[in-house]
Every structure is written in structure tokens, then in C-alpha cells.
């Protein structure tokens, strides 16, 4: 009887701990560094991870640089080898907090929250302050962000000859569905 009670308690304790965090490994990160009148410079990564702490709104995400996909394979090669140096800097991470996060006030309609944290990319770190849009979905919670970063802040060098074709300010959009 003691064994059954212990197993029962461990099972429910594990369920309670599991509800403290929501995660996904199927998040999407898009970036665009296009300049008008030149070829589109944008890519998508559909393998980003995200962990959200439901008690305090702390959030972290990781994206592996080599998983970004471009329409043109040569762009992907140059992106990894020349700009992002993905063999040396294989991932980008974000760690921050959704201010005022409370799961009980989030419904199926989008709700805006301030998101503050540190983006680490290409060996450099930068504070990010943006808006996170949250809403409940069928299986969990949808988290959407949209912000800009400057390549110089992360020591990403764009050759002079290409500086007219690639924007210094890069738009980053993320979408996570945590469960």
C-alpha cells in the first residue's frame, strides 16, 4: 500500500512540476535584411526552442544559425560562412522576462506585454526591449515578437561592396506555440 501511495504522489508531483513551464522546439524565427530595389535578403528557421516559466514570466529561446533557410542556397552559404560564422557562433539565445505576465489574464484575443531581455548573437550580447503578443491557442500559448537589431551591435561585418544590398538594421520576427 505504501508503494502505491508513493507512486501516486510522485506521479502528481511530476504533473505539478510539468505545469510550471511550457516549451516548444518548433518555433519560427524569420529575419529580413532586404534593401529596396535589390534582391530579397530573408530567411526562416522553423526549429527554434522556447521555454516559458508560468510562475514568473521568464522566457528563454535558442535558435541554431545553420537552420536558417534562404530561397537561394548561395545566400545561405555566405550567411553561415562570411557573416554569421556559424561554425564559431552556432546559436543565438534570448533570455528575458515578460513583464506583468499572468496566465490567468491571457485569453484567445491577443494581449500585449513588455518583453525585456538579453539577445546573445555572434558572440555579443545586447539588451532587447520589445512587445510580446500572447494569446491562448488550442494546445497552449502563442507568443509573437517583432523587433529590429543592428548588425554593428553584434560585430557582423557586411563587406563594403555589398553594403548597399544588405540592410544594417535587421528585422526579426518570432512565433512560438508553447505547450
Phi and psi in degrees as GROMACS dihedral restraints (atoms count N, CA, C in turn):
[ dihedral_restraints ]
;  ai    aj    ak    al  type     phi  dphi    fc
    3     4     5     6     1   -63.8    20    10
    4     5     6     7     1   -38.0    20    10
    6     7     8     9     1   -64.4    20    10
    7     8     9    10     1   -42.1    20    10
    9    10    11    12     1   -64.3    20    10
   10    11    12    13     1   -44.0    20    10
   12    13    14    15     1   -62.5    20    10
   13    14    15    16     1   -43.1    20    10
   15    16    17    18     1   -63.2    20    10
   16    17    18    19     1   -45.2    20    10
   18    19    20    21     1   -61.8    20    10
   19    20    21    22     1   -42.8    20    10
   21    22    23    24     1   -60.1    20    10
   22    23    24    25     1   -46.3    20    10
   24    25    26    27     1   -65.3    20    10
   25    26    27    28     1   -42.6    20    10
   27    28    29    30     1   -62.9    20    10
   28    29    30    31     1   -39.9    20    10
   30    31    32    33     1   -60.7    20    10
   31    32    33    34     1   -48.4    20    10
   33    34    35    36     1   -71.6    20    10
   34    35    36    37     1   -32.5    20    10
   36    37    38    39     1   -64.6    20    10
   37    38    39    40     1   -41.1    20    10
   39    40    41    42     1   -64.2    20    10
   40    41    42    43     1   -40.5    20    10
   42    43    44    45     1   -63.9    20    10
   43    44    45    46     1   -40.2    20    10
   45    46    47    48     1   -64.8    20    10
   46    47    48    49     1   -41.7    20    10
   48    49    50    51     1   -66.2    20    10
   49    50    51    52     1   -37.4    20    10
   51    52    53    54     1   -63.0    20    10
   52    53    54    55     1   -27.9    20    10
   54    55    56    57     1   -82.0    20    10
   55    56    57    58     1    -4.0    20    10
   57    58    59    60     1   -78.1    20    10
   58    59    60    61     1   -22.3    20    10
   60    61    62    63     1  -135.2    20    10
   61    62    63    64     1   147.9    20    10
   63    64    65    66     1  -119.0    20    10
   64    65    66    67     1   142.9    20    10
   66    67    68    69     1  -139.3    20    10
   67    68    69    70     1   165.1    20    10
   69    70    71    72     1  -157.0    20    10
   70    71    72    73     1   154.7    20    10
   72    73    74    75     1  -125.0    20    10
   73    74    75    76     1    19.4    20    10
   75    76    77    78     1  -121.8    20    10
   76    77    78    79     1    30.1    20    10
   78    79    80    81     1   -72.7    20    10
   79    80    81    82     1   161.2    20    10
   81    82    83    84     1  -119.8    20    10
   82    83    84    85     1   130.8    20    10
   84    85    86    87     1  -123.6    20    10
   85    86    87    88     1   122.3    20    10
   87    88    89    90     1  -111.2    20    10
   88    89    90    91     1   143.0    20    10
   90    91    92    93     1  -134.7    20    10
   91    92    93    94     1   150.7    20    10
   93    94    95    96     1  -139.7    20    10
   94    95    96    97     1   130.3    20    10
   96    97    98    99     1  -129.5    20    10
   97    98    99   100     1    37.4    20    10
   99   100   101   102     1   -76.6    20    10
  100   101   102   103     1   153.6    20    10
  102   103   104   105     1  -123.9    20    10
  103   104   105   106     1   135.9    20    10
  105   106   107   108     1   -53.9    20    10
  106   107   108   109     1   144.0    20    10
  108   109   110   111     1    76.5    20    10
  109   110   111   112     1    -0.3    20    10
  111   112   113   114     1  -120.8    20    10
  112   113   114   115     1   171.4    20    10
  114   115   116   117     1   -60.9    20    10
  115   116   117   118     1   139.6    20    10
  117   118   119   120     1   -58.5    20    10
  118   119   120   121     1   131.5    20    10
  120   121   122   123     1  -118.9    20    10
  121   122   123   124     1    93.0    20    10
  123   124   125   126     1  -153.2    20    10
  124   125   126   127     1   156.2    20    10
  126   127   128   129     1  -150.3    20    10
  127   128   129   130     1   164.8    20    10
  129   130   131   132     1  -134.2    20    10
  130   131   132   133     1   140.2    20    10
  132   133   134   135     1  -124.6    20    10
  133   134   135   136     1   119.9    20    10
  135   136   137   138     1  -105.7    20    10
  136   137   138   139     1    19.8    20    10
  138   139   140   141     1  -124.5    20    10
  139   140   141   142     1    27.7    20    10
  141   142   143   144     1   -77.0    20    10
  142   143   144   145     1   143.7    20    10
  144   145   146   147     1  -103.2    20    10
  145   146   147   148     1   154.3    20    10
  147   148   149   150     1  -150.5    20    10
  148   149   150   151     1   138.7    20    10
  150   151   152   153     1  -128.4    20    10
  151   152   153   154     1   127.5    20    10
  153   154   155   156     1  -118.3    20    10
  154   155   156   157     1   124.4    20    10
  156   157   158   159     1   -84.9    20    10
  157   158   159   160     1   116.3    20    10
  159   160   161   162     1   -72.9    20    10
  160   161   162   163     1   -18.3    20    10
  162   163   164   165     1   -80.6    20    10
  163   164   165   166     1   -36.8    20    10
  165   166   167   168     1  -129.0    20    10
  166   167   168   169     1     1.0    20    10
  168   169   170   171     1    77.4    20    10
  169   170   171   172     1     8.8    20    10
  171   172   173   174     1   -68.6    20    10
  172   173   174   175     1   139.8    20    10
  174   175   176   177     1  -136.7    20    10
  175   176   177   178     1   143.5    20    10
  177   178   179   180     1  -142.2    20    10
  178   179   180   181     1   147.7    20    10
  180   181   182   183     1  -144.6    20    10
  181   182   183   184     1   153.8    20    10
  183   184   185   186     1  -136.5    20    10
  184   185   186   187     1   139.9    20    10
  186   187   188   189     1  -136.5    20    10
  187   188   189   190     1   131.1    20    10
  189   190   191   192     1   -86.5    20    10
  190   191   192   193     1   126.8    20    10
  192   193   194   195     1   -59.8    20    10
  193   194   195   196     1   -39.7    20    10
  195   196   197   198     1   -67.3    20    10
  196   197   198   199     1   -10.1    20    10
  198   199   200   201     1   -89.2    20    10
  199   200   201   202     1     0.6    20    10
  201   202   203   204     1   -72.8    20    10
  202   203   204   205     1   134.3    20    10
  204   205   206   207     1  -117.0    20    10
  205   206   207   208     1   132.5    20    10
  207   208   209   210     1  -109.1    20    10
  208   209   210   211     1   163.5    20    10
  210   211   212   213     1   -69.1    20    10
  211   212   213   214     1   -31.7    20    10
  213   214   215   216     1  -112.3    20    10
  214   215   216   217     1   121.7    20    10
  216   217   218   219     1   -63.3    20    10
  217   218   219   220     1   -31.4    20    10
  219   220   221   222     1   -64.9    20    10
  220   221   222   223     1   -36.6    20    10
  222   223   224   225     1   -61.9    20    10
  223   224   225   226     1   -41.7    20    10
  225   226   227   228     1   -61.4    20    10
  226   227   228   229     1   -42.4    20    10
  228   229   230   231     1   -62.8    20    10
  229   230   231   232     1   -48.6    20    10
  231   232   233   234     1   -63.7    20    10
  232   233   234   235     1   -40.5    20    10
  234   235   236   237     1   -56.7    20    10
  235   236   237   238     1   -49.1    20    10
  237   238   239   240     1   -72.7    20    10
  238   239   240   241     1   -41.7    20    10
  240   241   242   243     1   -85.1    20    10
  241   242   243   244     1   -45.0    20    10
  243   244   245   246     1   -95.8    20    10
  244   245   246   247     1   -35.7    20    10
  246   247   248   249     1   -99.6    20    10
  247   248   249   250     1   -55.8    20    10
  249   250   251   252     1   -88.4    20    10
  250   251   252   253     1   -15.2    20    10
  252   253   254   255     1    45.5    20    10
  253   254   255   256     1    55.4    20    10
  255   256   257   258     1   -66.3    20    10
  256   257   258   259     1   -17.6    20    10
  258   259   260   261     1   -70.0    20    10
  259   260   261   262     1   -33.1    20    10
  261   262   263   264     1   -90.3    20    10
  262   263   264   265     1   -34.9    20    10
  264   265   266   267     1  -123.3    20    10
  265   266   267   268     1    80.3    20    10
  267   268   269   270     1   -73.2    20    10
  268   269   270   271     1   -18.2    20    10
  270   271   272   273     1  -143.8    20    10
  271   272   273   274     1   162.1    20    10
  273   274   275   276     1  -116.7    20    10
  274   275   276   277     1   142.1    20    10
  276   277   278   279     1  -130.8    20    10
  277   278   279   280     1   151.8    20    10
  279   280   281   282     1  -131.9    20    10
  280   281   282   283     1   132.0    20    10
  282   283   284   285     1  -132.3    20    10
  283   284   285   286     1   125.6    20    10
  285   286   287   288     1  -162.8    20    10
  286   287   288   289     1  -159.9    20    10
  288   289   290   291     1  -144.0    20    10
  289   290   291   292     1   135.7    20    10
  291   292   293   294     1   -86.2    20    10
  292   293   294   295     1   111.3    20    10
  294   295   296   297     1   -70.8    20    10
  295   296   297   298     1   135.3    20    10
  297   298   299   300     1    73.2    20    10
  298   299   300   301     1    16.2    20    10
  300   301   302   303     1   -61.9    20    10
  301   302   303   304     1   130.9    20    10
  303   304   305   306     1  -153.0    20    10
  304   305   306   307     1   111.2    20    10
  306   307   308   309     1   -57.1    20    10
  307   308   309   310     1   -29.4    20    10
  309   310   311   312     1   -70.3    20    10
  310   311   312   313     1   -19.9    20    10
  312   313   314   315     1   -98.9    20    10
  313   314   315   316     1     3.6    20    10
  315   316   317   318     1   -98.9    20    10
  316   317   318   319     1   127.2    20    10
  318   319   320   321     1  -119.1    20    10
  319   320   321   322     1  -157.4    20    10
  321   322   323   324     1   -81.3    20    10
  322   323   324   325     1   -14.2    20    10
  324   325   326   327     1   -86.6    20    10
  325   326   327   328     1   142.0    20    10
  327   328   329   330     1   -60.6    20    10
  328   329   330   331     1   138.0    20    10
  330   331   332   333     1  -128.9    20    10
  331   332   333   334     1   132.7    20    10
  333   334   335   336     1   -90.4    20    10
  334   335   336   337     1   139.6    20    10
  336   337   338   339     1  -134.4    20    10
  337   338   339   340     1   152.2    20    10
  339   340   341   342     1   -78.7    20    10
  340   341   342   343     1   138.3    20    10
  342   343   344   345     1  -123.6    20    10
  343   344   345   346     1   123.8    20    10
  345   346   347   348     1  -127.1    20    10
  346   347   348   349     1   140.2    20    10
  348   349   350   351     1  -178.1    20    10
  349   350   351   352     1  -166.4    20    10
  351   352   353   354     1  -119.5    20    10
  352   353   354   355     1   125.1    20    10
  354   355   356   357     1   -98.9    20    10
  355   356   357   358     1   123.4    20    10
  357   358   359   360     1  -109.9    20    10
  358   359   360   361     1   122.3    20    10
  360   361   362   363     1  -150.8    20    10
  361   362   363   364     1   133.7    20    10
  363   364   365   366     1    55.6    20    10
  364   365   366   367     1    35.2    20    10
  366   367   368   369     1    80.1    20    10
  367   368   369   370     1     1.8    20    10
  369   370   371   372     1  -118.8    20    10
  370   371   372   373     1   154.8    20    10
  372   373   374   375     1  -120.8    20    10
  373   374   375   376     1   144.2    20    10
  375   376   377   378     1  -145.7    20    10
  376   377   378   379     1   138.8    20    10
  378   379   380   381     1   -70.5    20    10
  379   380   381   382     1   136.9    20    10
  381   382   383   384     1  -122.7    20    10
  382   383   384   385     1   129.4    20    10
  384   385   386   387     1  -123.5    20    10
  385   386   387   388     1   118.9    20    10
  387   388   389   390     1  -150.0    20    10
  388   389   390   391     1  -174.8    20    10
  390   391   392   393     1  -105.2    20    10
  391   392   393   394     1   135.7    20    10
  393   394   395   396     1  -111.2    20    10
  394   395   396   397     1   131.2    20    10
  396   397   398   399     1  -103.9    20    10
  397   398   399   400     1   122.1    20    10
  399   400   401   402     1  -118.6    20    10
  400   401   402   403     1   146.0    20    10
  402   403   404   405     1  -158.2    20    10
  403   404   405   406     1   149.1    20    10
  405   406   407   408     1   -74.2    20    10
  406   407   408   409     1   139.9    20    10
  408   409   410   411     1  -124.1    20    10
  409   410   411   412     1  -177.4    20    10
  411   412   413   414     1   -51.6    20    10
  412   413   414   415     1   -47.3    20    10
  414   415   416   417     1  -106.6    20    10
  415   416   417   418     1     1.2    20    10
  417   418   419   420     1   171.1    20    10
  418   419   420   421     1  -123.4    20    10
  420   421   422   423     1  -135.0    20    10
  421   422   423   424     1   134.1    20    10
  423   424   425   426     1   -99.7    20    10
  424   425   426   427     1   132.9    20    10
  426   427   428   429     1  -126.1    20    10
  427   428   429   430     1   120.3    20    10
  429   430   431   432     1  -121.5    20    10
  430   431   432   433     1   135.0    20    10
  432   433   434   435     1  -134.2    20    10
  433   434   435   436     1   160.1    20    10
  435   436   437   438     1  -152.7    20    10
  436   437   438   439     1   115.6    20    10
  438   439   440   441     1  -151.1    20    10
  439   440   441   442     1   167.3    20    10
  441   442   443   444     1  -114.3    20    10
  442   443   444   445     1   147.6    20    10
  444   445   446   447     1  -131.5    20    10
  445   446   447   448     1   156.7    20    10
  447   448   449   450     1  -104.5    20    10
  448   449   450   451     1   132.4    20    10
  450   451   452   453     1   -59.5    20    10
  451   452   453   454     1   -33.8    20    10
  453   454   455   456     1   -64.8    20    10
  454   455   456   457     1   -32.0    20    10
  456   457   458   459     1   -63.2    20    10
  457   458   459   460     1   -23.0    20    10
  459   460   461   462     1  -114.2    20    10
  460   461   462   463     1    16.2    20    10
  462   463   464   465     1    55.3    20    10
  463   464   465   466     1    38.0    20    10
  465   466   467   468     1   -95.1    20    10
  466   467   468   469     1   113.8    20    10
  468   469   470   471     1   -92.1    20    10
  469   470   471   472     1   127.9    20    10
  471   472   473   474     1  -106.1    20    10
  472   473   474   475     1   121.8    20    10
  474   475   476   477     1   -57.0    20    10
  475   476   477   478     1   143.8    20    10
  477   478   479   480     1   -50.9    20    10
  478   479   480   481     1   -41.3    20    10
  480   481   482   483     1   -64.7    20    10
  481   482   483   484     1   -25.1    20    10
  483   484   485   486     1  -104.2    20    10
  484   485   486   487     1    -1.2    20    10
  486   487   488   489     1   -62.0    20    10
  487   488   489   490     1   -22.9    20    10
  489   490   491   492     1   -82.4    20    10
  490   491   492   493     1   -15.9    20    10
  492   493   494   495     1  -104.0    20    10
  493   494   495   496     1   -12.9    20    10
  495   496   497   498     1  -127.0    20    10
  496   497   498   499     1   125.8    20    10
  498   499   500   501     1   -69.9    20    10
  499   500   501   502     1   142.1    20    10
  501   502   503   504     1   -74.0    20    10
  502   503   504   505     1   -32.5    20    10
  504   505   506   507     1   -94.7    20    10
  505   506   507   508     1   121.4    20    10
  507   508   509   510     1  -109.4    20    10
  508   509   510   511     1   130.0    20    10
  510   511   512   513     1   -88.9    20    10
  511   512   513   514     1   131.2    20    10
  513   514   515   516     1  -122.1    20    10
  514   515   516   517     1   125.9    20    10
  516   517   518   519     1  -120.0    20    10
  517   518   519   520     1   134.3    20    10
  519   520   521   522     1  -124.8    20    10
  520   521   522   523     1   149.8    20    10
  522   523   524   525     1  -142.6    20    10
  523   524   525   526     1   121.1    20    10
  525   526   527   528     1  -125.6    20    10
  526   527   528   529     1   140.1    20    10
  528   529   530   531     1  -120.1    20    10
  529   530   531   532     1    94.3    20    10
  531   532   533   534     1   -90.4    20    10
  532   533   534   535     1   145.1    20    10
